[in-house]
């Protein structure tokens, strides 16, 4: 069993990475149903929370069925991070996670996300401000360093543990890499094997199959794996990995009906959460991923992203179900 504060997770948990415009409640609900052990909100700007920005506030929505769930915040100002931690605590998540890894320019330009990797003293001060402001466990997600010449994850891990961080998720790339190249997990393994480190260390980056998950588990000795992009349009990855760990065999691939059901549920839950119109519009970006690689699907994909009412969309799903009833994935 892995513990983060008073949160108990199974041995070698699988975490759903926080992803902007992806990890919202409908998507998290699907991943939970398919085996994710711990999930996080999309990252939320501390400044936005304090300003009461509607988009930021909406990202605080969590539901009991998805527990344990963490809310992730980012920012570069101690006072703003402390205040936002208090706001977050009021909605009662299981933990607060701090993002020191986002490489996106609009975040980095504000001195937040991966930009903080250039100033470990600041990272420590920001993290302390959050820890002092909440009774919840505080965790951190970060990268190896700013670039290849400044990989500082060893110092980061020790100093964050020393001030009370309860777990650390490490993406095996530098900020300079963005999402290009290959994630280098050897640095993550070195942190995990540091005798001073006692908190759980989770690895993140490039895990997109049960085989790779097992290889990385055995090779790098980490406490769990965080999966991000591989879960987009494919929430089945979590149970597939767990089944492979237990049996060495693959679960049957999701059928066309499984994919239709996932997409339909995603739409239904999005509409329940944000209302029919917003739910319809926000789910459109996911259909390509649910039906990736299916021959002769272009016409139906077009219908899914242009149909404007729930009633008509459900009819499109029924039509897809009939047309592709005998479809076999190679």
C-alpha positions in Angstrom: 0.0 0.0 0.0 1.2 3.5 -0.8 0.3 6.4 1.5 0.0 10.1 0.7 -0.7 11.7 4.0 -3.7 9.8 5.2 -4.7 8.7 1.7 -4.3 5.0 1.1 -3.6 3.8 -2.4 -3.0 0.3 -3.7 0.5 -1.0 -4.2 1.8 0.6 -7.4 -1.1 3.0 -8.1 -1.8 4.3 -11.6 -2.5 8.1 -11.6 -4.3 10.1 -14.2 -2.1 13.1 -15.1 -3.7 16.6 -14.8 -4.1 17.8 -18.4 -5.4 21.2 -19.4 -8.7 21.0 -21.3 -8.8 17.3 -20.8 -8.9 16.3 -17.1 -12.4 17.6 -16.3 -15.0 15.7 -14.3 -16.6 13.8 -17.2 -13.2 12.5 -18.4 -12.0 11.8 -14.9 -15.2 9.8 -14.3 -14.4 7.6 -17.3 -10.9 7.0 -16.2 -12.0 6.2 -12.7 -14.5 3.6 -14.1 -11.6 2.0 -16.0 -9.1 1.7 -13.2 -7.4 5.0 -12.4 -6.4 5.1 -8.7 -5.8 8.8 -8.2 -6.8 11.7 -10.3 -6.2 15.4 -10.5 -8.1 18.4 -11.7 -6.9 20.5 -14.6 -4.3 23.0 -13.3 -5.9 26.1 -11.9 -4.3 29.5 -11.8 -3.8 30.8 -8.2 -4.3 34.4 -9.5 -7.5 33.3 -11.3 -8.9 31.7 -8.1 -8.3 34.9 -6.1 -9.8 37.1 -8.9 -12.8 34.7 -8.8 -12.4 34.0 -12.5 -15.3 31.8 -13.5 -13.2 29.3 -15.5 -10.9 28.8 -12.6 -13.7 28.3 -10.1 -15.4 25.8 -12.4 -12.3 23.7 -12.3 -12.8 23.2 -8.6 -15.8 20.9 -9.2 -15.1 17.5 -7.7 -17.5 14.7 -6.9 -17.4 12.0 -4.3 -17.4 9.1 -6.8 -14.0 10.2 -8.1 -12.2 10.1 -4.7 -9.3 10.2 -4.0 -8.9 13.3 -6.1 -6.5 16.2 -6.0 -6.8 19.8 -7.1 -3.7 21.2 -8.9 -2.8 24.8 -8.6 0.0 26.9 -10.2 1.5 30.3 -9.7 4.6 32.3 -8.9 3.6 34.4 -6.0 3.7 33.2 -2.4 0.7 35.1 -1.1 -1.5 34.2 -4.1 -0.5 30.5 -3.7 -1.3 30.6 0.1 -4.7 32.3 -0.5 -5.6 29.9 -3.3 -4.8 26.9 -1.1 -7.3 28.1 1.4 -9.9 28.5 -1.4 -9.2 25.0 -2.7 -9.4 23.5 0.8 -13.0 24.8 1.1 -14.2 22.3 -1.6 -12.6 19.4 0.3 -10.4 17.6 -2.1 -8.2 14.8 -0.8 -5.0 16.6 -1.6 -3.5 19.8 -3.2 -1.0 19.4 -5.9 1.4 22.1 -7.1 2.4 22.3 -10.8 6.0 23.1 -11.2 6.2 21.3 -14.6 3.9 22.9 -17.2 6.2 24.0 -20.1 3.6 26.1 -21.9 4.8 29.6 -22.7 1.8 31.5 -21.3 2.4 29.8 -17.9 6.2 30.1 -18.0 6.0 33.8 -18.9 4.2 34.4 -15.6 7.1 32.8 -13.7 4.9 29.8 -12.9 4.9 26.1 -13.9 8.3 24.9 -15.2 9.7 28.4 -14.9 10.1 27.8 -11.1 12.7 25.1 -11.9 15.1 28.0 -12.6 14.8 29.1 -8.9 14.7 26.2 -6.4 14.6 28.7 -3.5 11.4 30.2 -4.9 10.0 26.7 -5.4 10.6 26.0 -1.8 9.0 29.3 -0.7 5.9 28.8 -2.8 5.5 25.2 -1.6 5.9 26.2 2.0 3.3 28.9 1.6 0.8 26.3 0.4 1.7 23.7 3.1 1.3 26.4 5.8 -2.1 27.3 4.5 -3.8 23.9 4.5 -4.2 20.8 6.6 -4.5 18.7 3.4 -1.5 16.7 2.0 0.5 18.7 -0.5 2.1 17.0 -3.5 4.2 18.4 -6.4 4.4 17.6 -10.1 7.5 18.8 -11.8 10.1 18.1 -14.5 13.8 17.1 -14.4 15.0 20.7 -14.8 14.9 23.7 -17.1 17.2 22.2 -19.7 19.9 19.5 -20.1 22.5 21.8 -18.5 20.4 22.5 -15.4 18.8 19.1 -14.4 18.2 19.7 -10.6 15.6 17.2 -9.7 17.8 15.6 -7.1 18.0 18.8 -5.1 14.4 19.6 -5.8 13.2 16.2 -4.4 15.3 16.5 -1.2 14.3 20.1 -0.4 10.6 19.5 -1.1 10.5 16.4 1.1 12.3 18.3 3.8 9.6 21.0 4.0 6.7 18.4 4.1 5.7 17.5 0.5 3.8 14.2 0.8 4.6 12.8 -2.7 6.4 13.8 -5.9 5.4 13.1 -9.5 8.3 13.6 -12.0 7.9 14.0 -15.7 11.1 12.6 -17.3 11.7 15.6 -19.6 13.2 19.1 -19.1 11.2 22.2 -19.9 13.3 22.8 -23.0 12.1 19.5 -24.4 8.4 20.4 -24.1 6.8 17.1 -25.2 9.5 16.2 -27.8 12.2 13.6 -27.6 12.1 10.7 -25.1 11.4 11.0 -21.4 14.5 10.0 -19.5 13.4 7.9 -16.5 17.0 7.3 -15.3 16.8 10.6 -13.4 13.5 9.6 -11.8 15.0 6.3 -10.7 18.0 8.1 -9.2 15.6 10.2 -7.0 13.7 7.1 -6.0 16.9 5.3 -5.0 18.3 8.2 -3.0 18.4 6.8 0.6 17.3 10.2 1.9 14.0 10.0 -0.1 11.1 8.4 1.8 8.1 9.9 0.1 6.3 8.2 -2.8 7.9 9.0 -6.2 5.7 8.6 -9.3 7.1 8.5 -12.8 5.4 10.2 -15.8 6.2 10.4 -19.5 5.7 8.2 -22.6 3.9 5.2 -20.9 1.5 4.2 -23.5 1.2 0.4 -23.2 1.0 -2.3 -20.6 4.4 -3.6 -21.7 6.0 -0.3 -21.2 4.4 0.2 -17.8 5.7 -3.2 -16.6 9.1 -2.5 -18.0 9.4 0.9 -16.3 8.0 -0.5 -13.0 10.7 -3.2 -13.0 13.5 -1.1 -14.4 13.2 2.1 -12.4 11.7 1.0 -9.1 9.2 3.9 -8.8 6.2 3.7 -6.5 3.6 4.2 -9.3 3.0 5.6 -12.8 1.2 8.7 -13.9 -0.4 8.3 -17.3 -1.4 11.4 -19.4 -1.7 11.5 -23.1 -2.2 7.7 -23.5 -5.5 8.0 -21.7 -7.0 10.6 -24.0 -9.7 8.8 -25.9 -8.5 5.6 -24.3 -9.5 5.4 -20.6 -9.1 1.6 -20.8 -5.4 1.9 -20.5 -5.5 1.8 -16.7 -7.3 -1.6 -16.4 -5.2 -3.0 -19.3 -2.0 -2.2 -17.4 -3.4 -3.7 -14.1 -4.5 -6.9 -15.9 -1.1 -7.2 -17.6 0.7 -6.8 -14.3 -1.4 -9.6 -12.7 -1.5 -12.1 -15.6 1.1 -11.1 -18.2 -1.8 -11.2 -20.7 -3.7 -8.5 -22.6 -7.3 -7.6 -21.9 -9.4 -7.8 -25.1 -9.2 -4.4 -26.9 -12.3 -2.2 -26.5 -14.9 -3.0 -29.1 -16.7 -0.5 -31.2 -19.6 -0.7 -28.8 -17.3 0.0 -25.9 -16.0 3.1 -27.7 -19.5 4.3 -28.5 -20.5 3.8 -24.9 -17.5 5.8 -23.6 -18.1 8.7 -26.0 -21.9 8.7 -25.2 -21.2 8.7 -21.5 -18.6 11.5 -21.9 -21.2 13.6 -23.7 -24.0 12.8 -21.1 -21.8 13.6 -18.1 -20.5 16.8 -19.7 -24.0 18.0 -20.4 -25.1 17.1 -16.8 -22.1 19.1 -15.5 -22.2 22.2 -17.7 -25.5 22.2 -19.5 -26.5 20.9 -22.9 -24.8 23.4 -25.2 -21.5 23.7 -23.4 -21.4 20.0 -22.8 -21.9 19.3 -26.5 -19.2 21.8 -27.6 -16.6 20.7 -25.1 -17.0 17.0 -25.9 -16.4 17.5 -29.6 -12.6 17.6 -29.2 -12.7 14.0 -27.8 -14.5 12.2 -30.6 -11.4 11.9 -32.9 -9.6 10.1 -30.1 -12.4 7.7 -29.2 -12.7 6.6 -32.8 -9.1 6.9 -33.9 -7.9 4.6 -36.8 -11.4 3.4 -37.8 -11.8 3.0 -41.5 -14.6 4.9 -43.3 -15.4 6.9 -40.2 -14.9 10.4 -41.5 -18.6 11.0 -42.3 -19.6 10.1 -38.8 -16.9 12.1 -37.2 -18.1 15.1 -39.1 -21.6 14.5 -37.9 -20.5 14.2 -34.3 -18.6 17.6 -34.3 -21.4 19.5 -36.2 -24.6 18.2 -34.6 -26.0 20.8 -32.2 -28.6 18.9 -30.0 -28.3 16.1 -27.6 -31.3 14.2 -29.2 -29.7 14.3 -32.6 -26.2 13.3 -31.2 -27.7 10.2 -29.5 -29.2 9.3 -32.9 -25.8 9.6 -34.5 -24.4 7.2 -31.9 -27.2 4.8 -32.6 -26.4 5.0 -36.3 -22.7 4.4 -35.7 -23.7 1.4 -33.6 -25.7 -0.1 -36.4 -23.3 0.6 -39.2 -20.2 -0.6 -37.4 -21.9 -3.5 -35.5 -19.5 -6.1 -36.8 -16.4 -3.9 -36.9 -13.2 -5.7 -35.7 -10.1 -3.9 -34.6 -6.9 -5.3 -36.0 
